[in-house]
Amino acid sequence: MVLPISAAVLMLIIVGILVKRSGLKLWHAFACTLLGFYLASSSIAPSIKTVTTSVAGMLTGIKL
């Protein structure tokens, strides 16, 4: 069974784990969130989307 998970939800889970287990401070997570918003509105946003889509496609093609 394949369960599609959005990248945003996956990143939220990863950040939550890092805050809880690895000592990531909440203001670090907030700074990373702001960086994400600034990157999304920058001119390199389409390139970032292309790369992440390609990597996701490669990962889904791996047979275990």
C-alpha positions in Angstrom: 0.0 0.0 0.0 1.4 3.4 -1.0 0.5 6.3 1.2 1.1 9.7 -0.5 2.4 12.3 2.0 2.9 15.9 1.1 6.4 17.3 1.3 5.2 20.0 3.7 3.8 17.4 6.1 7.0 15.4 5.9 9.1 18.4 6.7 6.9 19.3 9.6 7.3 15.9 11.0 11.1 16.0 10.6 11.3 19.5 12.3 9.1 18.2 15.1 11.4 15.3 15.7 14.4 17.5 15.6 12.9 20.0 18.1 11.9 17.1 20.4 14.9 14.8 20.2 18.0 16.6 18.8 17.9 19.9 20.7 16.8 22.1 17.8 15.5 25.3 19.3 12.1 26.7 18.4 13.7 29.9 17.1 15.9 27.8 14.8 12.8 26.1 13.3 11.2 29.5 13.0 14.3 30.9 11.1 14.2 27.9 8.8 10.5 28.5 8.1 11.1 32.1 7.2 13.9 31.0 4.9 11.5 28.6 3.2 9.0 31.5 2.6 11.8 33.7 1.2 13.0 30.9 -1.1 9.5 30.2 -2.3 9.1 33.8 -3.5 12.6 34.1 -5.0 13.6 33.5 -8.6 15.2 30.1 -7.8 11.9 28.6 -6.6 11.1 26.9 -9.9 14.6 25.3 -9.9 14.1 24.1 -6.4 10.7 22.6 -7.3 12.2 20.8 -10.3 15.0 19.3 -8.2 12.7 18.1 -5.5 10.2 16.7 -8.0 13.1 14.8 -9.7 14.4 13.4 -6.4 10.9 12.3 -5.4 10.5 10.6 -8.7 13.8 8.8 -8.3 12.9 7.7 -4.7 9.5 6.3 -5.8 11.3 4.3 -8.6 13.5 2.5 -6.1 12.4 -1.1 -5.6 13.2 -2.6 -2.2 
